[in-house]
Amino acid sequence: MAVYPASLEAPHDVTENPMSATTSTFQVTGMTCGHCEMSVREEVSEIPGVQNVDVSHETGSLVVSSEHQLEDAAVLAAVTEAGYSATRA
Protein backbone atom coordinates (compact mmCIF):
# COMPACT_ATOMS: atom_id res chain seq x y z
CA MET A 1 0.00 0.00 0.00
CA ALA A 2 1.15 3.47 -0.80
CA VAL A 3 1.80 6.19 1.75
CA TYR A 4 0.58 9.66 0.89
CA PRO A 5 2.58 12.56 2.32
CA ALA A 6 0.92 15.40 4.16
CA SER A 7 2.37 17.74 1.53
CA LEU A 8 -0.39 16.58 -0.83
CA GLU A 9 -2.95 18.10 1.51
CA ALA A 10 -4.11 21.55 0.44
CA PRO A 11 -7.22 23.70 0.34
CA HIS A 12 -9.53 22.84 -2.54
CA ASP A 13 -13.17 22.91 -3.56
CA VAL A 14 -14.92 20.77 -0.93
CA THR A 15 -18.13 20.80 1.05
CA GLU A 16 -17.77 21.84 4.70
CA ASN A 17 -19.99 20.23 7.31
CA PRO A 18 -20.76 21.57 10.78
CA MET A 19 -18.11 19.34 12.39
CA SER A 20 -15.36 21.10 10.35
CA ALA A 21 -14.90 17.97 8.25
CA THR A 22 -14.95 18.13 4.48
CA THR A 23 -16.48 15.84 1.89
CA SER A 24 -15.16 15.31 -1.63
CA THR A 25 -16.86 13.26 -4.36
CA PHE A 26 -15.16 11.44 -7.23
CA GLN A 27 -16.24 9.19 -10.10
CA VAL A 28 -14.21 5.98 -10.34
CA THR A 29 -14.10 3.83 -13.48
CA GLY A 30 -13.19 0.18 -13.79
CA MET A 31 -14.65 -1.20 -10.57
CA THR A 32 -16.81 -4.33 -11.03
CA CYS A 33 -17.20 -5.91 -7.58
CA GLY A 34 -16.91 -5.60 -3.83
CA HIS A 35 -13.22 -6.48 -3.95
CA CYS A 36 -12.67 -3.47 -6.22
CA GLU A 37 -14.43 -1.30 -3.64
CA MET A 38 -12.24 -2.74 -0.88
CA SER A 39 -9.05 -1.98 -2.82
CA VAL A 40 -10.05 1.66 -3.39
CA ARG A 41 -11.23 2.06 0.21
CA GLU A 42 -7.96 0.70 1.61
CA GLU A 43 -5.76 2.98 -0.51
CA VAL A 44 -7.81 6.15 0.04
CA SER A 45 -8.03 5.45 3.78
CA GLU A 46 -4.21 5.73 3.97
CA ILE A 47 -4.28 9.45 3.10
CA PRO A 48 -3.56 11.52 6.23
CA GLY A 49 -6.72 13.09 7.63
CA VAL A 50 -9.23 10.78 5.90
CA GLN A 51 -12.04 9.88 8.30
CA ASN A 52 -14.45 7.92 6.10
CA VAL A 53 -14.52 6.44 2.61
CA ASP A 54 -17.76 5.43 0.87
CA VAL A 55 -17.31 3.70 -2.47
CA SER A 56 -19.74 1.86 -4.77
CA HIS A 57 -18.79 -0.28 -7.74
CA GLU A 58 -22.42 -0.12 -8.90
CA THR A 59 -22.45 3.67 -9.30
CA GLY A 60 -18.71 4.34 -9.47
CA SER A 61 -19.12 6.88 -6.68
CA LEU A 62 -16.33 7.63 -4.21
CA VAL A 63 -17.09 9.98 -1.32
CA VAL A 64 -14.19 10.89 0.95
CA SER A 65 -14.75 12.59 4.31
CA SER A 66 -11.74 14.14 5.98
CA GLU A 67 -10.88 16.30 8.96
CA HIS A 68 -9.47 18.96 6.63
CA GLN A 69 -9.43 19.75 2.94
CA LEU A 70 -7.53 17.26 0.79
CA GLU A 71 -5.95 17.91 -2.55
CA ASP A 72 -7.62 15.99 -5.36
CA ALA A 73 -4.21 14.71 -6.48
CA ALA A 74 -3.83 12.70 -3.26
CA VAL A 75 -7.17 10.94 -3.76
CA LEU A 76 -6.58 10.39 -7.47
CA ALA A 77 -3.14 8.90 -6.75
CA ALA A 78 -4.65 6.51 -4.20
CA VAL A 79 -7.30 5.37 -6.69
CA THR A 80 -4.59 4.86 -9.31
CA GLU A 81 -2.56 2.86 -6.79
CA ALA A 82 -5.62 0.62 -6.32
CA GLY A 83 -5.66 0.01 -10.09
CA TYR A 84 -8.50 2.30 -11.20
CA SER A 85 -8.99 5.78 -12.59
CA ALA A 86 -11.07 8.61 -11.21
CA THR A 87 -12.15 12.17 -11.82
CA ARG A 88 -13.61 14.80 -9.54
CA ALA A 89 -17.42 14.57 -9.64
C-alpha positions in Angstrom: 0.0 0.0 0.0 1.1 3.5 -0.8 1.8 6.2 1.8 0.6 9.7 0.9 2.6 12.6 2.3 0.9 15.4 4.2 2.4 17.7 1.5 -0.4 16.6 -0.8 -3.0 18.1 1.5 -4.1 21.6 0.4 -7.2 23.7 0.3 -9.5 22.8 -2.5 -13.2 22.9 -3.6 -14.9 20.8 -0.9 -18.1 20.8 1.1 -17.8 21.8 4.7 -20.0 20.2 7.3 -20.8 21.6 10.8 -18.1 19.3 12.4 -15.4 21.1 10.4 -14.9 18.0 8.3 -14.9 18.1 4.5 -16.5 15.8 1.9 -15.2 15.3 -1.6 -16.9 13.3 -4.4 -15.2 11.4 -7.2 -16.2 9.2 -10.1 -14.2 6.0 -10.3 -14.1 3.8 -13.5 -13.2 0.2 -13.8 -14.7 -1.2 -10.6 -16.8 -4.3 -11.0 -17.2 -5.9 -7.6 -16.9 -5.6 -3.8 -13.2 -6.5 -4.0 -12.7 -3.5 -6.2 -14.4 -1.3 -3.6 -12.2 -2.7 -0.9 -9.0 -2.0 -2.8 -10.1 1.7 -3.4 -11.2 2.1 0.2 -8.0 0.7 1.6 -5.8 3.0 -0.5 -7.8 6.2 0.0 -8.0 5.5 3.8 -4.2 5.7 4.0 -4.3 9.4 3.1 -3.6 11.5 6.2 -6.7 13.1 7.6 -9.2 10.8 5.9 -12.0 9.9 8.3 -14.5 7.9 6.1 -14.5 6.4 2.6 -17.8 5.4 0.9 -17.3 3.7 -2.5 -19.7 1.9 -4.8 -18.8 -0.3 -7.7 -22.4 -0.1 -8.9 -22.5 3.7 -9.3 -18.7 4.3 -9.5 -19.1 6.9 -6.7 -16.3 7.6 -4.2 -17.1 10.0 -1.3 -14.2 10.9 0.9 -14.8 12.6 4.3 -11.7 14.1 6.0 -10.9 16.3 9.0 -9.5 19.0 6.6 -9.4 19.7 2.9 -7.5 17.3 0.8 -5.9 17.9 -2.6 -7.6 16.0 -5.4 -4.2 14.7 -6.5 -3.8 12.7 -3.3 -7.2 10.9 -3.8 -6.6 10.4 -7.5 -3.1 8.9 -6.7 -4.7 6.5 -4.2 -7.3 5.4 -6.7 -4.6 4.9 -9.3 -2.6 2.9 -6.8 -5.6 0.6 -6.3 -5.7 0.0 -10.1 -8.5 2.3 -11.2 -9.0 5.8 -12.6 -11.1 8.6 -11.2 -12.1 12.2 -11.8 -13.6 14.8 -9.5 -17.4 14.6 -9.6 
